[in-house]
Amino acid sequence: MNDPKNELISSIREVFGYIARFKGQIFILKIEDSLLEHPLFPILMRDISQLNKIGIRIIIIPGTRKSIDEKLKAFGFSSDFHNGIRLTSRESLPIVELASLGVTEVIMSQLTANGCHGIQGNWIQARSLGIVDGTDYMATGVVEKIQKDIILRLLNDSFVPIIPPIGWNKMGHPYNINSTELAKSLCEHLSVGKLFFIGIEEGIRSKGLELGPLTSYLEVNEWGIVSALDITQAKEILTLNASSLDHAQKEYLSNAVMACEAGADRVHLVSGLSQGAILHEVFSSRGDGTMVYANQYSSVRPAKAGDIVDILRIMEDHVKKGFLLPRSAEEISSKLNDYVIYEVDNSILGCGAVHDWGDNYGEIAAIAVDSAYRKAGIGEVIVHSLLKKAPQNGFKKVFLLTTQALDWFYSLGFEDASIADLPKAKQESYDYKRNSRILTKDLP
């Protein structure tokens, strides 16, 4: 059993770190209108309001497809789509505006109820999408210009701009704009820390995905959702799974890649049907949804002297439970070059080492993961990294000693061995009282 107190303390430390990191950053939230009537929608809006109150600058873009469909049907209009874009007639445009305004007002009322100041305005200049490959998009437009200075001034005054997907040309004529395209355009014009797509999708599920060289090992959470992808991995998944991914997943990954390339640091797919999902996504290293990122997010890197305190912290719970032997700061320091750490957003969540025992043998040791992230796949990433590192040190075989993690190491390709299979120096220092099981793995 993990110590609940340690997990709570670890989580508090992490939240403090993220508050300091994200304060003053711009988060763009595209919120699907399919969530508006769900019982958890007011809780989602309360969580968003809390983000604004701690100094994160929020811009909200309402997704309005469901509301527009319902309004058009109620007024006897039909609506067609081409390549995922609505073909908006001039006759139906007032109905589209009415539906978009309705969604905006619901979001604004929720912000007001939670003590935040939402504000709607016409800060988007648009032009006609025109006729493309013979298809007339009529009153559907694309973003031409964003009044960046006004939006930034509102953000600096703690307002939450709500920008419906309607733009106006220089003559004052309105156009219906794709809300996802609007979000990406904002990423091009503003320095955006995060873009959220908040709807009913949980994220990209790992089950059934065809993987390639870049995605052979993915970060998967305990619910089977891929936690994080860089843009090259996202592109590979799109290419290899073009026929198996559903439309929503393909659309998210494609839009996430384009948004990252447009300037967003990270793009998240989060379910609004999961209570607290956006807080979990913002304030933890492993959220509920899938994130696509453009910059360095997580990595296994060589340990540095400044990491020793965190290495000891992470190991403490493992030592108490008898999983690891105790190590002092001096012992770690003397073999610091053997260690790697797993880091996410400057937070150290795991560590491991490979020690040289001579005779071309390396020992995998000190594998430890922060108690709050034991099911996040971090341990596997660390071991795979050490296995890649081992041949560079001249090792032909690696071994390890374990008392509690046999099945886990079996799943990583290790096999049972005996004391006779250990290098001579390790045979002489083997602790018969501890009676650890011995596993080995040949290296290529």
C-alpha positions in Angstrom: 0.0 0.0 0.0 1.2 3.5 -0.8 1.3 6.0 2.0 -1.6 8.4 1.5 0.2 11.1 3.4 3.3 10.9 1.2 1.1 10.9 -1.9 -0.8 14.0 -0.7 2.4 15.9 0.1 3.8 15.0 -3.3 0.7 16.2 -5.0 0.7 19.5 -3.0 4.4 20.1 -3.9 3.5 19.5 -7.6 0.5 21.9 -7.5 2.6 24.7 -6.1 5.2 24.1 -8.8 2.6 24.3 -11.5 0.9 27.4 -10.1 4.2 29.2 -10.2 4.9 27.9 -13.7 1.5 28.8 -15.3 0.7 32.1 -13.5 0.4 34.7 -16.2 0.3 32.2 -19.1 -2.6 32.2 -21.7 -4.8 29.1 -21.8 -7.3 28.8 -24.7 -10.2 26.6 -23.9 -12.5 25.4 -26.7 -15.6 24.1 -24.9 -18.0 22.0 -26.9 -21.7 22.9 -26.5 -22.6 19.2 -26.1 -21.5 19.7 -22.4 -23.8 22.6 -21.6 -26.8 20.5 -20.3 -24.7 18.0 -18.5 -24.9 18.0 -14.7 -21.1 18.4 -14.4 -20.9 21.5 -16.6 -21.3 24.0 -13.7 -18.4 22.1 -11.9 -16.3 22.4 -15.0 -16.9 26.1 -15.2 -16.2 26.5 -11.5 -12.8 24.8 -12.0 -12.1 27.1 -15.0 -12.9 30.1 -12.8 -10.4 28.9 -10.2 -7.7 28.8 -12.8 -8.5 32.4 -13.7 -8.4 33.4 -10.0 -4.9 32.1 -9.5 -3.6 34.2 -12.3 -3.9 32.0 -15.4 -5.3 34.1 -18.3 -8.2 32.3 -19.9 -9.7 32.7 -23.3 -12.9 30.7 -24.1 -14.0 29.7 -27.6 -17.5 28.1 -27.6 -17.9 25.1 -29.8 -21.4 25.6 -31.3 -22.0 22.8 -33.7 -24.7 21.0 -31.7 -26.6 24.3 -30.9 -26.4 25.4 -34.5 -27.8 22.1 -35.8 -30.7 22.3 -33.3 -31.5 25.9 -34.2 -31.4 25.3 -37.9 -33.6 22.3 -37.6 -36.1 24.3 -35.5 -36.3 27.0 -38.1 -36.6 24.5 -41.0 -33.1 24.9 -42.4 -30.8 22.1 -43.5 -27.0 22.3 -43.3 -24.4 20.5 -45.2 -20.7 20.0 -44.5 -17.7 19.6 -46.7 -14.3 18.5 -45.3 -15.7 19.0 -41.9 -16.7 22.6 -42.5 -20.3 23.8 -42.5 -21.6 25.3 -45.7 -23.5 28.4 -44.3 -26.1 30.1 -46.5 -26.7 33.8 -46.1 -30.4 33.0 -45.3 -29.4 30.7 -42.4 -26.6 32.9 -41.0 -28.8 34.9 -38.6 -29.8 31.6 -37.0 -26.2 30.5 -36.8 -25.4 33.8 -35.0 -28.3 33.3 -32.6 -27.2 29.8 -31.7 -23.6 31.0 -31.1 -24.8 33.9 -29.0 -26.9 31.5 -26.9 -23.9 29.3 -26.1 -21.8 32.3 -25.3 -24.4 33.6 -22.8 -24.6 30.3 -21.0 -20.8 30.2 -20.5 -20.8 33.9 -19.4 -23.5 33.3 -16.9 -21.5 30.4 -15.4 -18.4 32.6 -15.1 -20.4 35.3 -13.4 -21.9 32.8 -10.9 -18.3 31.9 -10.0 -17.1 35.4 -9.5 -15.3 35.9 -12.8 -15.8 38.6 -15.4 -16.6 37.1 -18.8 -16.8 39.5 -21.8 -17.9 39.0 -25.4 -16.7 41.1 -28.3 -16.2 41.3 -32.0 -12.4 41.1 -32.1 -12.2 38.8 -35.1 -12.0 40.2 -38.7 -12.9 37.6 -41.2 -13.2 37.1 -45.0 -15.2 34.8 -47.1 -13.8 31.3 -47.5 -15.1 31.6 -51.1 -15.2 28.8 -53.6 -12.7 26.0 -53.1 -12.4 23.2 -55.7 -15.9 24.0 -56.9 -17.5 24.0 -53.5 -19.1 27.3 -52.5 -18.8 27.9 -48.8 -21.2 30.9 -49.0 -21.3 32.7 -45.6 -18.6 30.6 -44.1 -15.4 32.5 -43.5 -11.9 32.3 -42.3 -10.0 34.5 -39.8 -8.2 37.4 -41.5 -7.1 39.5 -38.5 -7.3 39.3 -34.7 -7.4 42.4 -32.6 -4.6 41.2 -30.4 -4.1 44.4 -28.4 -7.7 44.5 -27.1 -7.7 40.8 -26.1 -4.4 41.2 -24.3 -5.6 44.3 -22.5 -8.7 42.5 -21.3 -6.6 39.5 -20.1 -4.3 41.9 -18.2 -7.4 43.3 -16.5 -8.5 39.8 -15.4 -11.4 39.5 -17.8 -12.2 36.2 -19.5 -12.7 36.9 -23.2 -15.4 34.7 -24.8 -14.9 34.6 -28.5 -17.8 33.0 -30.5 -16.9 31.6 -33.9 -18.4 34.6 -35.8 -16.2 37.1 -37.6 -17.0 40.3 -39.5 -15.4 41.7 -42.6 -14.4 45.4 -43.1 -17.9 46.2 -44.3 -19.5 44.7 -41.2 -20.8 41.6 -42.8 -20.7 38.5 -40.5 -19.2 35.1 -41.4 -19.5 31.8 -39.6 -16.0 30.5 -38.6 -14.9 27.0 -37.7 -14.2 27.2 -33.9 -11.2 25.0 -34.2 -9.7 27.2 -36.9 -10.4 30.2 -34.7 -8.5 28.5 -31.8 -5.5 27.8 -34.1 -5.5 31.4 -35.4 -5.3 32.7 -31.8 -2.3 30.4 -31.2 -0.6 32.1 -34.2 -1.2 35.6 -32.8 -0.8 35.1 -29.1 1.9 33.4 -26.9 -0.3 30.4 -25.8 0.8 28.1 -23.0 -2.0 25.5 -23.5 -4.9 24.9 -25.8 -7.7 22.7 -24.5 -10.3 20.8 -26.5 -12.9 20.1 -23.9 -15.7 17.8 -25.1 -16.9 14.2 -24.5 -13.8 12.5 -25.8 -11.5 11.1 -23.1 -8.3 11.0 -25.1 -6.5 8.7 -27.5 -6.7 5.1 -26.4 -3.7 2.9 -26.8 -5.6 -0.3 -27.4 -5.5 -1.4 -31.0 -3.1 1.4 -32.2 -0.6 0.4 -34.8 2.8 1.7 -33.7 6.0 2.6 -35.5 9.6 3.5 -34.7 8.7 6.8 -33.0 5.7 5.3 -31.1 7.0 1.9 -30.1 6.8 2.9 -26.5 4.1 5.3 -25.4 3.2 6.9 -22.1 -0.1 5.4 -21.1 -2.1 6.1 -18.0 -3.9 3.5 -15.9 -7.1 4.0 -17.9 -5.4 3.0 -21.2 -5.2 6.6 -22.5 -2.0 7.8 -24.2 -0.9 10.6 -21.8 1.5 12.5 -24.0 2.8 12.6 -27.6 5.2 15.0 -29.3 4.1 16.2 -32.7 6.2 13.7 -34.6 4.6 10.8 -32.7 1.2 12.3 -33.3 1.9 12.4 -37.0 3.1 8.8 -37.0 -0.1 7.6 -35.3 -2.2 9.5 -37.8 -0.3 7.9 -40.7 -0.3 4.4 -39.4 -3.9 4.4 -38.1 -5.7 6.5 -40.7 -8.3 3.8 -41.3 -8.8 2.7 -37.7 -9.0 6.0 -35.7 -12.5 7.4 -35.4 -13.2 10.8 -36.9 -13.1 12.7 -33.5 -9.6 11.2 -32.7 -8.2 12.0 -36.1 -9.6 15.5 -36.0 -8.1 16.1 -32.5 -4.6 14.8 -33.4 -4.6 16.7 -36.7 -5.7 19.9 -35.1 -3.3 19.4 -32.2 -0.3 19.1 -34.5 -1.4 22.2 -36.5 -2.0 24.2 -33.3 1.5 23.2 -32.0 3.0 24.2 -35.3 1.0 27.5 -35.1 2.6 28.4 -31.8 0.8 26.5 -28.9 3.2 24.8 -26.5 0.8 22.0 -25.6 -2.6 20.9 -26.8 -4.9 18.8 -24.6 -7.9 16.6 -25.3 -9.9 16.5 -22.0 -13.3 15.1 -21.3 -15.7 17.5 -19.7 -17.7 14.5 -18.4 -15.0 13.6 -15.9 -15.1 15.7 -12.7 -12.0 17.7 -12.1 -10.4 16.6 -15.4 -9.1 20.0 -16.4 -7.5 20.5 -12.9 -5.9 17.1 -13.1 -4.6 17.9 -16.5 -3.1 21.3 -15.5 -1.8 20.4 -12.0 -0.4 16.9 -12.5 2.3 15.4 -14.7 -0.1 12.7 -15.8 -3.6 14.0 -16.4 -6.8 12.2 -17.6 -6.6 13.1 -21.3 -4.0 13.1 -24.1 -1.5 15.9 -24.6 0.4 16.8 -27.8 3.4 19.0 -27.2 5.8 21.0 -29.3 8.5 21.6 -26.7 10.5 19.4 -24.3 8.0 18.0 -21.9 9.4 14.9 -20.3 12.7 13.1 -20.5 15.1 10.7 -18.9 18.4 12.5 -18.4 21.6 11.9 -16.5 21.4 12.8 -12.8 23.1 15.9 -11.4 24.3 16.7 -7.9 21.2 18.9 -7.4 19.0 15.8 -8.0 20.2 13.8 -5.0 17.7 15.3 -2.6 14.8 14.3 -4.9 16.3 10.8 -5.5 16.4 10.2 -1.8 12.8 11.5 -1.5 11.5 9.2 -4.1 13.4 6.2 -2.7 12.2 6.7 0.8 8.9 5.0 0.5 10.5 2.0 -1.4 13.1 1.6 1.3 10.4 1.6 4.1 8.5 -1.2 2.3 11.7 -3.2 1.8 11.7 -2.9 -2.0 15.0 -1.1 -2.1 18.1 -1.1 0.2 18.8 2.2 1.9 21.3 4.5 0.3 22.9 7.7 1.7 23.5 10.9 -0.1 27.2 10.1 -0.1 26.7 6.7 -1.7 24.5 8.2 -4.5 27.0 11.0 -5.0 29.9 8.6 -5.4 28.1 6.8 -8.2 26.1 9.7 -9.6 27.2 9.0 -13.2 25.4 5.7 -13.0 22.0 7.4 -12.3 19.3 8.7 -14.5 16.2 10.6 -13.5 12.8 10.9 -15.1 11.7 14.6 -15.2 8.4 16.1 -16.2 8.1 19.9 -16.4 11.1 20.3 -14.1 9.6 17.9 -11.5 11.6 14.7 -10.8 9.2 11.7 -10.7 11.6 8.7 -11.0 15.1 7.4 -10.9 17.3 4.4 -11.7 20.9 3.3 -12.2 23.1 0.9 -13.9 26.3 0.0 -12.0 29.4 -1.6 -13.5 30.5 -4.9 -11.9 33.2 -5.8 -14.3 33.3 -8.7 -16.7 31.0 -6.7 -19.0 28.2 -7.0 -16.5 25.9 -4.1 -15.5 23.4 -4.1 -12.6 20.0 -2.4 -13.0 19.4 -0.9 -9.6 17.6 1.8 -7.6 14.4 1.8 -9.8 12.0 4.1 -7.9 9.0 6.2 -8.9 7.1 8.9 -7.0 4.3 7.2 -5.1 1.6 9.3 -6.9 2.8 8.0 -10.4 3.4 4.3 -9.9 0.8 3.4 -12.6 1.9 6.0 -15.1 4.5 3.8 -16.9 7.4 5.8 -15.7 9.3 2.8 -14.3 9.2 1.1 -17.7 10.5 4.2 -19.4 13.5 4.4 -17.0 14.4 0.7 -17.4 14.2 0.9 -21.2 16.5 4.0 -21.0 19.0 2.1 -18.8 18.9 -0.8 -21.2 19.8 1.5 -24.1 22.5 3.1 -22.0 24.1 -0.2 -20.9 25.8 -1.3 -24.2 27.3 2.2 -24.5 29.1 1.3 -21.2 30.4 -1.9 -22.7 28.0 -4.2 -20.9 27.0 -7.5 -22.7 24.5 -8.6 -20.0 22.6 -6.9 -17.2 21.3 -8.3 -14.0 19.2 -7.2 -11.1 18.2 -8.3 -7.6 14.5 -8.0 -6.5 12.3 -9.2 -3.7 8.9 -7.8 -4.7 8.8 -6.9 -8.5 9.4 -10.3 -10.2 6.4 -10.2 -12.5 7.0 -6.6 -13.5 10.6 -7.3 -14.5 9.5 -10.5 -16.3 7.2 -8.3 -18.4 10.3 -6.3 -19.4 12.1 -9.3 -20.8 14.2 -10.4 -17.8 14.6 -14.0 -17.0 15.4 -16.1 -13.8 19.0 -16.7 -13.0 21.2 -18.0 -10.2 24.1 -16.7 -8.1 26.4 -18.5 -10.4 25.2 -16.3 -13.2 26.4 -13.1 -11.4 29.9 -11.6 -11.9 32.4 -12.8 -9.3 32.5 -9.5 -7.4 28.7 -9.5 -7.0 28.7 -13.2 -5.9 31.0 -12.3 -3.1 28.8 -9.5 -1.8 25.4 -11.2 -2.3 23.2 -10.9 0.8 22.0 -14.4 1.6 19.8 -13.1 4.4 17.9 -10.8 2.1 17.6 -13.7 -0.4 16.8 -11.6 -3.4 15.7 -13.2 -6.6 18.2 -12.8 -9.5 17.1 -11.9 -13.0 19.3 -11.3 -16.1 18.9 -10.0 -19.6 21.3 -10.4 -22.5 22.0 -7.2 -24.5 22.3 -7.0 -28.3 
